[in-house]
Amino acid sequence: MSVAPVTAAAAERWLPYLMIALGVLGLYIIGLDQGYALAAIVGETAMRYNWLHELFHDARHVTGFPCH
């Protein structure tokens, strides 16, 4: 059983959708996340110190992103 190679045409079809998904994920993490995205990777330490949330929270204020 052989697997067909991925052609450039096939990659061109799904690449825009992947970029949109990554962009939406980035907007979520920067705009709405309260530390849970990092907690999924690092664990409870992310929630205890909450440094990534504070970093992005301050960046939200600087850029004018409505956060609260």
PyMOL commands that set and color helices and strands:
alter all, ss='L'
color gray80, all
select helices_A, chain A and resi 8-31+36-42+44-49+51-63
alter helices_A, ss='H'
color red, helices_A
deselect
rebuild
show_as cartoon
